[in-house]
Amino acid sequence: MTTEIHGFCDPRFQPLKDVFRANFEDGLELGASLAVTHMGRPVVDLWAGWVDRKRTRPWEKDTIVCVFSTTKIMAIIETLMVLDRGLIELDAPVAHYWPEFAQGGRARSPSATRSHTRPACQGSSTRRRSTSCSTGKPSPPGSPPSRTGSMASGSCATTR
C-alpha cells in the first residue's frame, strides 16, 4: 500500500523525502511529519500516514504529538562545548554551578545527569512512568541512588 506524502521538499533534499517515504513503505511508520530549516528558510515540510492504529484519523500538517528526548543532543553538544572550554568538570556536583539544583537533596554530577536515569523515589515503582519525586522521600544529600528509574519526560508539540 502506498502512503501519500503531503507537503513540500526542496529538490536539494529529495533523498530525505525518499527515506521518509521508504519508512512508510517498509512498515516502519504509521504516521509522521518532518520539517527542516536550512540557512533560516524552510526547505522540507512533509507529513503522511495516520494518527491512530485503526487508521481512522489521517496525519495532518498540524497534528499534535508527544515528543521525547528531542533536546538531548543539543544538551550534550552544549555540555561538551563548555567542558572543552574548561568551564565545568563532569564529576563536580551540579549544585556547584547551579545552587538551586541541590534543593531536595539532589547532588548529582553533570556526567550522572547524562545517564538517562534519575534516582527512584522511596516507595515508587520503576515500572511506572514517574516524572517527579515530590511524593517520595529524597535520599540523604550526597548519597548515590540505590535504585534508578528511567526518565520519562516529554512535551506535546504541533508538528509545524
FILUMDO-757002 format. One line per 8 residues: number of its first residue (from 1); for each residue x, y, z of N, C-alpha, C. Coordinates in Angstrom, 2 decimals, decimal comma. Layout:
<nodes>
NUM> X/Y/Z/X/Y/Z/X/Y/Z; ...
</nodes>
This chain:
<nodes>
1> 0,85/-1,19/0,00/0,00/0,00/0,00/0,89/1,24/0,00; 0,63/2,14/-0,89/1,42/3,36/-1,00/0,82/4,43/-0,09; 1,66/5,08/0,67/1,24/6,17/1,55/1,48/7,48/0,83; 0,45/8,32/0,80/0,59/9,63/0,16/1,40/10,56/1,07; 2,44/11,14/0,52/3,28/12,10/1,25/2,78/13,49/0,92; 2,48/14,27/1,95/1,97/15,63/1,78/3,07/16,63/2,09; 2,92/17,86/1,60/3,84/18,93/1,92/4,78/19,24/0,77; 5,94/19,80/1,12/6,90/20,17/0,08/8,30/19,75/0,49
9> 9,15/19,64/-0,51/10,53/19,27/-0,29/11,37/19,94/-1,37; 12,30/20,80/-0,95/13,24/21,41/-1,89/13,97/20,28/-2,62; 14,14/20,38/-3,94/14,81/19,30/-4,69/16,18/18,91/-4,15; 16,89/19,83/-3,52/18,20/19,50/-2,93/18,09/18,48/-1,82; 16,90/18,34/-1,23/16,68/17,43/-0,10/15,83/16,22/-0,50; 15,74/15,93/-1,78/14,95/14,80/-2,27/15,34/13,47/-1,61; 16,64/13,21/-1,36/16,98/11,94/-0,68/16,31/11,82/0,71; 16,13/12,92/1,39/15,45/12,90/2,69/13,99/12,49/2,51
17> 13,35/13,04/1,50/11,96/12,67/1,21/11,87/11,20/0,83; 12,85/10,71/0,07/12,86/9,30/-0,33/12,94/8,38/0,89; 13,78/8,73/1,87/13,89/7,93/3,09/12,60/8,02/3,90; 12,02/9,21/3,96/10,74/9,40/4,66/9,69/8,47/4,06; 9,58/8,45/2,72/8,63/7,58/2,03/8,94/6,10/2,30; 10,22/5,73/2,22/10,63/4,34/2,42/10,24/3,83/3,81; 10,30/4,70/4,82/9,90/4,28/6,17/8,45/3,82/6,21; 7,59/4,47/5,43/6,19/4,04/5,36/6,07/2,75/4,56
25> 6,75/2,70/3,41/6,67/1,52/2,55/7,21/0,27/3,25; 8,20/0,44/4,11/8,79/-0,68/4,85/8,05/-1,01/6,14; 6,96/-0,29/6,40/6,16/-0,54/7,59/6,77/-0,03/8,88; 7,72/0,90/8,78/8,38/1,44/9,97/7,64/2,64/10,57; 6,73/3,21/9,82/5,97/4,37/10,30/4,48/4,13/10,11; 3,70/4,62/11,07/2,25/4,66/10,93/1,85/6,06/10,50; 2,45/7,04/11,16/2,22/8,45/10,84/3,41/9,25/11,30; 3,76/10,29/10,54/4,93/11,08/10,91/4,93/12,40/10,17
33> 5,75/13,29/10,66/5,99/14,55/9,98/7,47/14,87/10,10; 7,95/15,68/9,18/9,35/16,05/9,15/9,46/17,46/8,63; 10,13/18,31/9,37/10,36/19,69/8,94/11,83/20,01/9,11; 12,41/20,64/8,08/13,82/21,00/8,10/13,94/22,46/7,69; 14,74/23,19/8,46/15,06/24,56/8,13/16,55/24,61/7,81; 16,90/25,25/6,69/18,30/25,36/6,29/18,59/26,83/6,00; 19,62/27,35/6,66/20,01/28,75/6,48/18,83/29,70/6,74; 18,02/29,33/7,75/16,90/30,18/8,16/15,66/30,07/7,29
41> 15,65/29,16/6,32/14,49/29,01/5,43/13,96/27,58/5,49; 12,64/27,42/5,50/12,09/26,07/5,48/12,37/25,42/4,12; 12,94/24,22/4,15/13,26/23,51/2,91/12,52/22,17/2,81; 12,04/21,66/3,92/11,27/20,42/3,93/10,14/20,58/4,94; 8,94/20,22/4,53/7,79/20,17/5,43/6,88/19,05/4,92; 7,05/17,87/5,46/6,35/16,67/5,00/5,52/16,07/6,11; 4,42/15,43/5,74/3,64/14,66/6,70/2,89/13,58/5,92; 2,59/12,50/6,61/1,92/11,37/5,96/1,42/10,40/7,01
49> 0,53/9,53/6,59/0,09/8,43/7,44/-1,12/8,72/8,29; -1,13/8,03/9,43/-2,29/8,03/10,31/-1,91/8,35/11,74; -2,84/8,96/12,47/-2,63/9,29/13,88/-2,87/8,05/14,74; -3,81/7,22/14,35/-4,21/6,09/15,18/-3,98/4,75/14,46; -3,86/3,70/15,25/-3,59/2,36/14,70/-4,74/1,82/13,85; -5,94/2,27/14,13/-7,09/1,80/13,33/-7,16/2,53/11,98; -6,29/3,50/11,80/-6,20/4,26/10,55/-7,51/4,97/10,21; -8,07/5,63/11,25/-9,30/6,38/11,05/-9,05/7,89/11,01
57> -7,92/8,32/11,56/-7,61/9,76/11,60/-6,30/10,01/10,84; -6,38/10,70/9,70/-5,15/10,95/8,94/-4,24/11,95/9,64; -2,93/11,76/9,44/-1,93/12,68/9,97/-2,06/13,98/9,18; -2,16/15,10/9,87/-2,32/16,41/9,23/-1,06/17,24/9,43; -1,01/18,36/8,76/0,15/19,26/8,87/0,36/19,71/10,32; -0,73/19,89/11,06/-0,62/20,42/12,42/-1,03/19,40/13,48; -0,85/18,11/13,21/-1,15/17,07/14,19/-0,30/17,29/15,44; -0,94/17,21/16,60/-0,23/17,37/17,87/0,29/16,01/18,33
65> 1,55/15,95/18,69/2,17/14,70/19,12/2,98/14,93/20,39; 3,20/13,87/21,15/4,11/13,94/22,29/5,50/13,54/21,80; 6,46/14,34/22,18/7,83/14,08/21,76/8,70/13,81/22,99; 9,66/12,92/22,85/10,56/12,56/23,93/12,00/12,70/23,45; 12,85/13,13/24,35/14,30/13,12/24,13/14,76/13,98/22,96; 14,01/15,00/22,61/14,40/15,79/21,44/15,50/16,80/21,74; 15,74/17,11/22,97/16,76/18,11/23,29/18,05/17,51/23,81; 18,12/16,20/23,92/19,32/15,57/24,49/20,57/15,87/23,67
73> 20,46/15,78/22,36/21,63/16,01/21,51/22,16/17,43/21,72; 21,28/18,41/21,74/21,72/19,80/21,95/22,34/19,97/23,34; 21,75/19,34/24,35/22,30/19,44/25,70/23,69/18,80/25,77; 23,88/17,69/25,08/25,19/17,04/25,08/26,21/17,91/24,37; 25,82/18,48/23,22/26,74/19,37/22,49/27,13/20,57/23,36; 26,14/21,17/24,02/26,42/22,31/24,90/27,36/21,91/26,03; 27,10/20,75/26,63/27,95/20,27/27,72/29,39/20,06/27,23; 29,54/19,45/26,08/30,89/19,22/25,54/31,60/20,52/25,21
81> 30,85/21,53/24,75/31,46/22,82/24,45/32,00/23,50/25,70; 31,18/23,52/26,77/31,65/24,17/27,99/32,73/23,34/28,68; 32,68/22,02/28,50/33,74/21,16/29,02/35,05/21,46/28,29; 34,99/21,57/26,98/36,17/21,88/26,17/36,78/23,23/26,55; 35,94/24,16/26,94/36,41/25,49/27,34/36,90/25,52/28,78; 36,81/24,39/29,47/37,28/24,32/30,85/36,34/24,98/31,84; 35,08/25,15/31,48/34,13/25,85/32,34/33,40/24,94/33,32; 33,43/23,63/33,08/32,82/22,67/34,00/33,72/21,45/34,16
89> 33,46/20,73/35,25/34,09/19,44/35,48/32,95/18,42/35,57; 33,09/17,33/34,85/31,99/16,36/34,79/31,70/15,67/36,11; 32,66/15,62/37,03/32,42/14,95/38,30/32,10/15,90/39,44; 32,07/17,19/39,17/31,68/18,16/40,21/30,15/18,12/40,34; 29,63/18,34/41,54/28,16/18,37/41,70/27,54/19,48/40,86; 26,39/19,20/40,29/25,68/20,21/39,51/25,44/21,45/40,36; 25,18/21,26/41,65/24,91/22,39/42,55/26,10/23,34/42,66; 27,29/22,90/42,32/28,46/23,79/42,29/28,23/24,92/41,28
97> 27,55/24,61/40,18/27,28/25,58/39,12/25,87/26,16/39,22; 24,97/25,42/39,83/23,56/25,80/39,93/23,09/25,44/41,34; 23,28/26,34/42,32/22,99/26,02/43,72/21,56/25,53/43,97; 20,58/26,04/43,25/19,20/25,64/43,47/18,96/24,16/43,13; 19,83/23,58/42,34/19,69/22,18/41,97/19,75/21,27/43,20; 20,46/21,70/44,24/20,64/20,88/45,44/19,38/20,80/46,30; 18,34/21,56/46,00/17,12/21,50/46,79/16,56/20,09/46,75; 16,07/19,62/47,86/15,50/18,28/47,95/16,54/17,18/47,98
105> 17,79/17,54/48,28/18,81/16,52/48,44/19,48/16,04/47,17; 19,22/16,73/46,06/19,86/16,30/44,82/21,32/16,72/44,82; 22,19/15,80/44,54/23,63/16,09/44,49/24,25/15,22/43,41; 23,95/15,54/42,18/24,43/14,74/41,06/25,48/15,51/40,28; 26,32/14,78/39,60/27,34/15,39/38,75/26,79/15,54/37,34; 27,38/16,44/36,53/26,93/16,56/35,14/26,98/15,23/34,40; 27,98/14,39/34,67/28,03/13,10/33,98/26,87/12,21/34,39; 26,43/12,29/35,64/25,29/11,48/36,09/23,99/11,96/35,47
113> 23,88/13,25/35,20/22,65/13,76/34,59/22,50/13,30/33,15; 23,56/12,87/32,53/23,53/12,40/31,14/23,24/10,91/31,03; 23,04/10,23/32,16/22,88/8,77/32,14/21,46/8,33/31,81; 20,54/9,25/31,60/19,14/8,97/31,27/18,43/8,24/32,40; 18,90/8,44/33,63/18,21/7,88/34,78/18,04/8,96/35,82; 17,18/8,73/36,72/17,00/9,62/37,86/16,92/8,75/39,08; 17,26/9,29/40,25/17,09/8,48/41,45/15,63/8,10/41,62; 15,37/6,86/41,92/14,00/6,42/42,14/13,58/6,83/43,54
121> 12,38/7,31/43,67/11,87/7,73/44,98/11,53/6,53/45,83; 11,67/6,70/47,12/11,30/5,64/48,04/9,81/5,39/47,89; 9,45/4,14/47,66/8,04/3,80/47,50/7,54/3,91/46,08; 8,38/4,34/45,14/7,91/4,43/43,77/8,28/3,17/43,01; 7,56/2,92/41,96/7,83/1,75/41,13/8,62/2,18/39,91; 9,66/1,45/39,58/10,44/1,79/38,40/9,70/1,39/37,13; 8,63/0,62/37,25/7,84/0,26/36,08/6,85/1,37/35,72; 6,56/2,23/36,66/5,59/3,29/36,45/6,31/4,50/35,86
129> 5,68/5,20/34,95/6,27/6,41/34,38/6,09/7,56/35,35; 7,07/7,81/36,16/7,02/8,86/37,15/8,03/9,93/36,80; 7,58/11,18/36,73/8,49/12,26/36,39/8,81/13,15/37,58; 8,30/12,79/38,73/8,52/13,64/39,89/8,74/12,81/41,14; 9,64/13,28/41,96/9,86/12,62/43,24/9,16/13,39/44,36; 8,20/14,23/44,01/7,60/15,10/45,02/6,86/14,34/46,11; 6,43/13,11/45,83/5,71/12,37/46,86/6,59/11,38/47,59; 7,80/11,17/47,11/8,70/10,21/47,75/9,65/10,91/48,70
137> 10,36/10,13/49,48/11,34/10,69/50,39/12,68/10,80/49,67; 13,31/11,98/49,68/14,59/12,10/48,99/15,70/11,36/49,74; 16,69/10,95/48,96/17,86/10,32/49,57/18,62/11,36/50,37; 19,42/10,94/51,36/20,23/11,91/52,08/21,16/12,64/51,11; 21,43/13,94/51,35/22,29/14,70/50,46/23,62/14,01/50,22; 24,01/13,94/48,94/25,29/13,40/48,57/25,34/11,90/48,41; 24,25/11,20/48,77/24,28/9,74/48,66/23,88/9,32/47,25; 24,54/8,30/46,73/24,16/7,82/45,40/22,83/7,09/45,49
145> 22,07/7,08/44,40/20,80/6,37/44,45/21,01/4,86/44,55; 20,15/4,21/45,31/20,24/2,75/45,43/19,47/2,09/44,29; 18,52/2,78/43,74/17,77/2,32/42,59/17,65/3,50/41,63; 17,44/3,19/40,38/17,18/4,26/39,42/16,00/3,87/38,57; 15,38/4,87/37,99/14,28/4,65/37,07/14,52/5,47/35,82; 13,96/5,06/34,74/14,12/5,80/33,51/13,43/7,13/33,61; 14,03/8,14/33,01/13,41/9,46/33,00/12,35/9,47/31,92; 11,10/9,52/32,28/10,02/9,61/31,30/9,54/11,04/31,28
153> 10,07/11,79/30,39/9,63/13,18/30,28/9,54/13,54/28,83; 8,66/14,43/28,53/8,50/14,88/27,16/7,56/16,06/27,14; 7,23/16,50/25,97/6,30/17,60/25,86/5,48/17,39/24,60; 4,32/17,97/24,60/3,48/17,89/23,42/3,73/19,10/22,56; 3,74/18,89/21,26/4,04/19,97/20,33/3,30/19,74/19,04; 3,02/20,81/18,33/2,47/20,64/17,00/3,61/20,26/16,08; 3,30/19,65/15,00/4,32/19,19/14,07/4,78/20,30/13,14; 4,22/21,46/13,24/4,65/22,58/12,38/5,73/23,35/13,04
</nodes>
